[in-house]
């Protein structure tokens, strides 16, 4: 993730120096970094679907998706009553606000937390966690299954909030609904098996009875980003809750309403209200306070801030999981179905306007099909409909903040100035909204262009040609990041074999990211500078627990007894070890 996504300890986007080297992830800015400039908050409360009147659509630009008649506005959705209801229980003695990227207008006034407020939130969470940990795991899991049903039945409410707070198209917002529902169902069904006591062979079979227990860590400190405010808030909290923990979460200020909506539904599903505490405020203020009090830290954001979070947790000997930046590659092999690969590239590169940690920013295409692929990919990209309506129909939405727009513009303009060819896009679209930018394809990109090595985190992809698969693998792996990658081929066995050579936490064959991310029984996370730990699967819940071994010795001690001398005891144990090896005991 980029600088405008830090939700931890780095300076805000308005203050942070743009000093990330080309080989490292530009730090993701705090939640507040995504905010529209202060003056935008004074803009009239126009409909979230109203285009900027002063700008004119370019004749050859991406088309605009028409807004349906009677489309809802920001004022229709985020009423003072809704804001008051969702923020009830937030520990904050100050005041702040969030804004919509669609127009820059203020959405809601919000409580703002201080470090002292964070400490209070942890006190409340600890008291609730002691009671919650005693609830049988199946009862805790049942809360998740009820939450699953509430999310699906009320998805229109949260889709409006996600769109207003992130600026993304509704279909991309729906990805978050799907991801949260799948995660809730998975841990609602599988948590009892993941957490059940497990019997192990003891040091002396039959005489030593060993049981592995899983104890909750206590209170989880979670710092969530703005780009997927539903999935990366409650989606990461669900396994923590079902494992018996409490959570103190710092969502991004600009997307806090979405996280708070999730909290309201989970409480209705049966989660004790005090168990999920939310604190809101600037990353450099609130983030370190969360790390200071947590028993375990879950962070999604930039590599730079992730290192700071890890250092803070390490100083207290507290565990941490980090999902960080990426410069993800897609490999299109010579035998790929070019039309399907082009369609997959559109999904992989431009979902959520490219503001997705696992989206594709580097496209490696075999030289024998490169021209055909580029032609098809460009045609699909130029036909994408941009829009800001709270309705289905747009293929791509807005960037989230000025910092993102600046990064995208700088990367594209610098690349073109240094010789890259602009195949599609390459310009902002203020006729639709202040932060819209066309989906962009660059060809001929090479170092030291910033877009070659830095994470753009926007709707920009660079195309590179390769001659053989060894070269493609080497190019794809030539980055300090290792989050996600994609391989396209008609030969599934070949694709899986090549996938195993890529140094990324997830690899999708004939899909861009959804197959790997959506398969929640399997772990998801990054290698190298892309992070530590995993979400999903057994690792996604066991990380929120402490393993405890209980060993009961029966009949005789592990020591000389029954008149055995030390020497006779040693001889007996030696024979026993040899026998256990012969009987293939583990």
C-alpha positions in Angstrom: 0.0 0.0 0.0 1.1 3.5 -0.6 1.7 6.6 1.5 -1.9 7.6 1.5 -2.8 4.4 3.4 -0.8 4.6 6.6 -3.0 3.9 9.5 -0.3 3.5 12.0 2.6 5.7 13.2 3.8 7.6 10.1 3.0 11.2 9.5 -0.2 12.1 7.7 -0.2 12.5 4.0 -0.3 16.2 4.3 2.9 16.1 6.3 4.9 13.0 5.3 7.9 13.5 3.0 7.7 11.6 -0.2 11.0 10.0 0.4 10.4 6.3 -0.2 13.1 4.8 -2.5 12.0 3.2 -5.8 12.7 -0.2 -4.4 10.6 0.1 -1.3 6.9 0.6 -0.7 6.0 4.2 -0.4 4.6 4.2 3.1 0.9 4.0 3.3 -0.5 7.2 4.8 -2.7 7.3 7.8 -6.4 7.0 7.4 -6.4 10.8 7.5 -4.1 11.0 4.5 -6.9 9.9 2.3 -9.0 12.8 3.4 -10.0 15.5 1.0 -8.3 18.8 1.6 -9.7 20.9 4.4 -11.3 23.4 2.1 -13.3 20.6 0.4 -15.2 20.1 3.6 -16.9 23.5 3.0 -18.2 22.4 -0.4 -22.0 22.4 -0.7 -23.6 19.1 0.1 -24.2 18.1 -3.5 -25.4 14.7 -4.6 -22.6 12.2 -4.6 -23.5 11.6 -8.2 -23.2 15.2 -9.4 -20.2 15.8 -11.8 -18.1 18.9 -11.4 -19.8 21.6 -13.5 -16.6 23.4 -14.4 -14.9 20.5 -16.2 -15.7 19.1 -19.6 -15.4 15.4 -20.5 -12.6 14.8 -23.1 -14.0 13.6 -26.5 -11.8 10.5 -26.5 -11.9 9.7 -22.8 -13.5 6.9 -20.9 -17.3 7.0 -21.0 -19.3 8.0 -18.0 -21.8 5.6 -16.5 -25.2 7.4 -16.3 -26.7 7.8 -12.9 -30.1 6.2 -12.5 -33.1 8.3 -11.9 -33.6 9.1 -8.3 -30.1 8.1 -7.2 -29.4 8.6 -3.6 -27.0 11.3 -2.4 -24.6 11.4 0.4 -27.1 13.5 2.5 -29.7 10.8 1.9 -27.5 8.1 3.2 -25.4 9.6 6.0 -27.9 11.4 8.1 -27.0 12.9 11.5 -29.1 10.2 13.1 -27.1 7.4 11.4 -23.8 9.0 12.4 -25.0 9.3 16.0 -26.2 5.7 16.1 -23.0 4.2 14.6 -20.6 6.2 16.7 -22.4 5.4 20.0 -19.8 3.7 22.2 -16.7 5.1 20.4 -14.2 6.2 23.0 -13.3 9.8 21.9 -13.3 13.1 23.7 -12.5 15.2 20.6 -14.2 15.8 17.3 -13.1 15.1 13.7 -14.9 14.4 10.4 -14.7 12.3 7.3 -15.4 13.1 3.6 -16.5 11.4 0.4 -14.0 11.3 -2.4 -16.8 11.6 -4.9 -17.2 15.3 -4.2 -15.0 16.2 -1.3 -18.0 17.1 0.9 -18.1 16.2 4.6 -20.0 13.1 5.4 -20.2 13.1 9.2 -18.8 14.5 12.4 -17.0 11.8 14.4 -15.5 11.4 17.9 -11.7 11.7 18.0 -9.7 9.7 20.4 -6.6 10.6 22.4 -4.0 8.2 23.8 -5.9 8.4 27.1 -9.1 7.4 25.3 -7.2 4.4 23.8 -6.2 3.3 27.3 -9.8 3.5 28.4 -10.9 1.4 25.4 -8.4 -1.3 26.3 -9.7 -1.3 29.9 -13.2 -1.9 28.8 -12.2 -4.5 26.3 -10.2 -6.5 28.9 -13.1 -6.6 31.3 -15.4 -7.9 28.5 -12.8 -10.4 27.2 -12.5 -12.2 30.5 -16.2 -13.1 30.3 -16.3 -13.8 26.6 -13.4 -16.3 26.8 -15.5 -18.5 29.0 -18.3 -18.7 26.4 -18.1 -22.1 24.6 -16.5 -21.8 21.2 -19.6 -23.1 19.4 -21.7 -20.3 20.9 -19.1 -17.7 19.8 -19.1 -19.2 16.3 -22.9 -19.0 16.1 -22.5 -15.2 16.4 -20.5 -15.2 13.2 -23.2 -17.2 11.4 -25.9 -14.8 12.4 -23.7 -11.9 11.3 -23.3 -13.6 7.9 -27.0 -13.5 7.4 -27.4 -9.9 8.5 -24.6 -8.7 6.1 -26.3 -10.4 3.1 -29.8 -9.2 3.9 -28.7 -5.6 4.6 -25.9 -5.3 2.1 -27.5 -2.3 0.3 -26.8 -0.2 3.5 -23.1 -1.0 3.7 -22.6 -0.8 -0.1 -23.7 2.9 0.1 -21.3 3.6 2.9 -18.4 1.8 1.2 -18.9 3.7 -2.0 -19.3 7.1 -0.2 -16.2 6.6 2.0 -13.9 5.1 -0.7 -15.2 6.3 -4.0 -15.2 2.8 -5.5 -17.7 1.4 -8.0 -20.5 -0.6 -6.4 -19.5 -3.9 -7.9 -16.1 -3.5 -6.3 -17.8 -2.5 -3.0 -19.7 -5.8 -3.3 -16.5 -7.7 -3.4 -16.1 -6.7 0.3 -19.6 -8.0 1.1 -18.7 -11.3 -0.5 -15.3 -11.5 1.3 -16.8 -10.8 4.7 -19.7 -13.2 4.3 -17.3 -16.0 3.2 -15.0 -15.3 6.1 -17.9 -15.3 8.6 -19.3 -18.5 7.3 -15.8 -20.2 7.3 -14.9 -19.4 10.8 -18.5 -19.8 12.0 -18.3 -23.4 10.8 -14.6 -24.3 11.2 -13.6 -22.4 14.4 -14.5 -25.3 16.7 -12.3 -27.6 14.8 -9.4 -25.2 14.6 -9.6 -24.5 18.3 -10.4 -27.9 19.7 -8.0 -29.6 22.1 -5.6 -31.8 20.3 -4.1 -35.0 21.7 -0.4 -35.7 21.0 1.9 -38.6 21.7 3.8 -38.0 24.9 7.4 -38.6 25.7 6.5 -42.0 27.1 3.6 -43.4 25.1 0.5 -44.3 27.2 2.3 -43.1 30.3 2.4 -39.5 29.2 -0.9 -37.9 28.2 -0.4 -34.7 26.2 -3.1 -32.2 25.2 -2.5 -29.0 23.2 -4.9 -26.2 24.1 -5.5 -22.9 22.4 -5.9 -19.9 24.7 -7.0 -16.5 23.5 -4.3 -13.8 23.6 -6.5 -11.2 25.3 -7.1 -7.9 23.5 -6.1 -7.6 19.9 -5.0 -4.2 18.6 -6.1 -3.8 15.0 -5.1 -1.0 12.7 -7.2 -1.1 9.5 -6.7 0.8 6.2 -9.1 2.8 4.1 -9.1 0.9 0.8 -11.2 -2.1 1.9 -12.9 -0.7 5.0 -15.4 -3.5 5.5 -13.3 -6.6 4.6 -10.1 -5.4 6.3 -11.8 -4.3 9.5 -14.4 -6.8 10.5 -13.0 -9.5 8.2 -9.8 -9.6 10.2 -11.6 -9.2 13.5 -14.0 -12.2 13.1 -11.4 -14.9 13.8 -10.1 -12.9 16.7 -13.5 -12.8 18.3 -14.4 -16.4 17.8 -11.0 -17.4 19.3 -12.1 -15.7 22.5 -10.4 -12.3 22.2 -11.6 -8.7 22.4 -10.6 -6.1 19.8 -9.6 -2.5 20.0 -9.7 -1.2 16.4 -8.4 2.0 14.8 -10.1 2.3 11.4 -9.1 4.9 9.0 -11.0 8.1 9.9 -12.2 8.6 6.3 -13.8 5.1 6.3 -14.8 4.8 9.9 -18.6 4.6 9.3 -18.2 1.4 7.3 -16.3 -0.3 10.2 -18.9 1.1 12.7 -21.7 -0.3 10.6 -20.1 -3.7 10.8 -19.8 -3.4 14.6 -23.5 -2.6 14.9 -24.5 -5.7 12.9 -22.1 -7.9 14.9 -23.5 -6.6 18.2 -27.0 -7.4 16.9 -25.8 -10.9 16.0 -24.9 -11.4 19.7 -21.4 -10.0 20.2 -21.1 -8.3 23.6 -20.9 -4.5 22.9 -17.9 -3.8 25.0 -15.9 -6.6 23.3 -15.3 -4.5 20.2 -13.9 -1.1 21.0 -13.3 1.5 18.2 -10.9 4.5 18.5 -10.7 7.1 15.8 -7.9 9.6 15.2 -4.7 10.5 13.4 -2.4 7.6 12.7 0.7 9.0 14.4 -1.3 9.7 17.6 -3.7 6.8 17.9 -1.6 4.1 16.2 1.3 3.9 18.7 -1.2 4.0 21.6 -3.0 0.9 20.2 0.4 -0.9 19.8 1.4 0.1 23.3 -1.6 -1.6 25.0 -2.3 -4.6 22.7 -1.6 -8.3 23.5 -1.2 -8.9 19.7 -1.3 -6.4 16.8 -3.0 -6.9 13.4 -1.9 -4.2 10.9 -2.6 -3.7 7.2 -0.8 -0.8 5.6 2.6 0.3 4.2 5.9 -1.5 4.5 7.5 1.5 6.2 4.8 1.8 8.8 4.6 -1.9 9.2 8.2 -1.9 10.3 7.4 0.7 12.9 4.5 -1.3 14.2 6.6 -4.4 14.3 9.4 -2.6 16.3 6.8 -1.3 18.8 5.3 -4.7 19.3 8.8 -6.4 19.5 9.8 -4.0 22.3 6.9 -5.4 24.3 7.5 -9.0 23.1 4.0 -8.9 21.5 3.2 -10.8 18.4 2.2 -9.1 15.1 0.7 -9.9 11.7 1.4 -7.4 8.9 -0.1 -7.3 5.4 2.0 -4.6 3.6 2.8 -3.3 0.1 3.1 -5.1 -3.2 4.2 -4.6 -6.8 2.2 -7.5 -8.1 2.9 -9.2 -11.5 0.7 -11.0 -14.0 2.3 -13.4 -16.4 0.6 -14.1 -19.7 2.2 -17.2 -21.3 2.4 -17.9 -25.0 -0.4 -20.5 -24.9 -2.9 -18.3 -22.9 -6.3 -17.4 -24.1 -5.6 -13.8 -25.1 -9.2 -12.6 -24.8 -9.7 -14.2 -21.3 -6.3 -12.8 -20.2 -7.2 -9.3 -21.4 -10.5 -9.4 -19.4 -8.7 -10.8 -16.4 -6.1 -8.0 -16.6 -8.9 -5.4 -16.5 -10.2 -6.9 -13.3 -6.8 -7.4 -11.8 -5.5 -3.9 -12.6 -8.4 -1.6 -12.2 -10.7 -3.0 -9.4 -11.2 -0.3 -6.8 -9.3 2.0 -9.1 -6.2 -0.1 -8.5 -6.3 0.7 -4.8 -6.1 -2.9 -3.8 -3.0 -4.4 -2.2 -3.2 -7.5 -4.4 -4.0 -5.7 -7.7 -1.7 -6.0 -10.7 0.8 -3.3 -11.5 3.2 -5.2 -13.7 2.1 -7.2 -16.8 4.6 -9.6 -18.4 3.4 -10.9 -21.8 5.1 -13.4 -24.1 6.4 -11.6 -27.1 4.6 -13.9 -29.5 1.2 -12.7 -28.4 2.0 -9.3 -26.9 0.7 -7.1 -29.7 -2.6 -9.0 -29.8 -2.9 -8.9 -26.1 -2.1 -5.1 -25.8 -4.7 -4.4 -28.5 -7.5 -6.3 -26.8 -6.5 -5.1 -23.3 -6.4 -1.4 -24.4 -9.8 -1.7 -26.1 -11.4 -3.1 -23.0 -9.7 -0.5 -20.8 -10.8 2.5 -23.0 -14.4 1.2 -22.9 -14.5 1.1 -19.1 -17.3 3.3 -17.7 -16.4 5.7 -14.9 -19.0 6.8 -12.4 -20.0 8.0 -9.0 -23.6 6.9 -8.6 -24.7 4.8 -5.6 -25.8 2.1 -8.0 -24.4 -0.6 -10.1 -23.3 0.3 -13.7 -19.9 1.9 -13.4 -16.8 -0.2 -14.1 -14.5 2.0 -12.0 -14.8 4.7 -9.4 -12.6 7.4 -7.9 -9.3 7.6 -6.2 -9.6 8.2 -2.5 -7.6 11.3 -1.8 -5.3 14.0 -3.2 -2.2 12.1 -2.2 -3.3 9.2 -4.3 -4.0 11.4 -7.3 -0.7 13.1 -6.9 1.2 9.8 -6.9 -0.6 8.4 -9.9 -0.1 11.6 -11.9 3.6 11.8 -11.0 4.2 8.2 -11.9 2.5 8.5 -15.3 3.9 11.9 -16.3 7.5 10.9 -15.3 7.3 7.7 -17.3 6.0 9.4 -20.4 8.6 12.1 -20.1 11.3 9.5 -20.0 10.1 7.6 -23.0 7.2 5.3 -22.0 4.3 5.1 -24.4 0.8 5.9 -23.2 -1.5 3.2 -24.5 -4.7 4.2 -22.7 -5.8 6.7 -20.1 -3.2 9.0 -18.5 -5.3 11.9 -17.3 -7.6 13.0 -14.5 -11.3 13.3 -15.0 -12.5 16.3 -13.0 -15.7 16.3 -15.1 -16.8 13.3 -13.0 -15.3 14.1 -9.6 -12.2 15.8 -8.1 -10.3 12.6 -7.7 -11.1 10.5 -10.8 -8.3 9.3 -13.0 -8.7 7.2 -16.2 -7.5 3.6 -16.2 -4.0 3.8 -17.6 -1.7 1.4 -19.6 2.0 2.2 -20.1 4.3 0.4 -22.5 8.1 0.8 -22.6 8.5 1.3 -18.9 12.0 0.7 -17.5 14.2 1.7 -14.5 14.7 4.2 -13.1 11.1 5.3 -13.8 9.3 5.5 -10.5 6.4 3.5 -11.8 8.8 0.6 -12.5 9.6 -0.2 -8.9 7.4 1.9 -6.6 3.9 0.8 -5.7 1.6 3.2 -7.5 -1.6 2.0 -5.8 -3.8 3.5 -8.5 -5.3 2.6 -11.9 -1.9 2.3 -13.7 -0.3 -0.8 -15.1 3.0 -1.3 -17.1 3.4 -3.8 -19.9 6.7 -5.8 -20.4 7.5 -8.4 -23.0 9.4 -11.6 -22.3 10.9 -14.4 -24.4 10.8 -17.5 -22.2 9.3 -18.5 -18.9 12.6 -18.5 -17.0 13.0 -14.8 -17.9 9.4 -14.1 -16.9 9.8 -15.7 -13.5 13.1 -13.8 -12.9 11.4 -10.5 -13.8 8.4 -11.2 -11.7 10.6 -12.0 -8.7 12.9 -9.0 -9.2 11.2 -7.0 -6.4 11.5 -6.9 -2.6 7.7 -7.4 -2.5 5.9 -10.8 -2.5 2.2 -10.4 -2.0 0.3 -11.7 -5.0 0.8 -12.8 -8.6 -1.2 -14.2 -11.5 -0.4 -16.7 -14.3 -2.4 -17.2 -17.5 -2.1 -20.4 -19.6 -4.3 -23.0 -21.1 -2.2 -25.7 -19.4 -3.3 -25.8 -15.7 -0.4 -28.2 -14.7 2.1 -25.9 -16.4 0.6 -22.9 -14.7 0.7 -24.5 -11.2 4.3 -25.5 -11.8 5.3 -22.0 -12.7 3.3 -20.6 -9.8 5.4 -22.6 -7.4 8.5 -20.7 -8.6 7.0 -17.2 -7.9 7.9 -15.7 -4.5 4.5 -14.4 -3.5 2.1 -15.4 -0.8 -0.7 -16.1 -3.2 -0.6 -17.1 -6.9 -3.7 -17.2 -9.1 -3.8 -19.3 -12.2 -6.2 -17.9 -14.9 -7.5 -15.4 -12.4 -6.1 -12.1 -11.1 -6.6 -12.2 -7.3 -10.1 -13.3 -6.4 -9.5 -17.1 -6.6 -6.7 -17.0 -4.1 -8.1 -14.4 -1.8 -11.6 -15.8 -1.8 -10.4 -19.4 -0.9 -10.5 -18.7 2.8 -9.5 -22.2 3.9 -6.1 -21.3 2.6 -3.7 -18.8 4.1 -3.2 -15.3 2.5 -0.3 -13.0 3.1 3.0 -11.7 1.8 6.6 -12.7 1.5 9.6 -10.3 1.8 8.6 -6.7 2.2 5.0 -7.6 1.8 4.6 -8.6 5.4 4.5 -11.2 8.2 1.8 -13.7 9.1 -1.3 -14.8 7.3 -5.0 -14.2 7.3 -7.6 -16.9 6.5 -7.4 -20.7 7.1 -6.0 -22.1 10.3 -3.2 -19.6 10.5 -5.7 -16.7 10.3 -7.3 -17.8 13.6 -4.5 -19.6 15.4 -2.4 -16.4 15.3 -4.9 -14.9 17.7 -4.2 -17.7 20.3 -1.4 -18.9 22.5 -0.6 -22.6 22.3 -0.6 -24.3 25.6 0.7 -27.8 26.2 -0.7 -29.8 29.2 1.2 -33.0 29.9 0.0 -35.5 32.5 2.4 -38.2 33.6 0.9 -41.4 34.8 2.0 -44.5 36.8 5.7 -43.7 36.9 7.9 -40.6 36.8 10.4 -39.8 34.0 13.2 -40.5 36.4 14.8 -43.6 38.0 12.2 -45.5 40.0 11.1 -48.9 41.2 14.7 -49.5 42.5 16.4 -48.8 39.2 19.9 -47.3 39.5 20.8 -44.3 37.4 22.7 -46.5 35.0 19.8 -49.1 34.6 17.4 -46.2 34.1 19.6 -44.8 31.3 19.8 -48.2 29.7 16.1 -48.7 29.8 15.4 -45.3 28.2 18.0 -45.9 25.5 16.2 -49.2 24.6 12.9 -47.5 24.7 14.0 -44.8 22.2 15.3 -47.4 19.8 12.1 -49.3 20.1 10.0 -46.2 19.4 12.0 -45.5 16.3 11.6 -49.1 15.1 7.8 -48.9 15.6 7.9 -45.5 13.6 6.5 -43.6 16.5 6.6 -39.8 16.1 
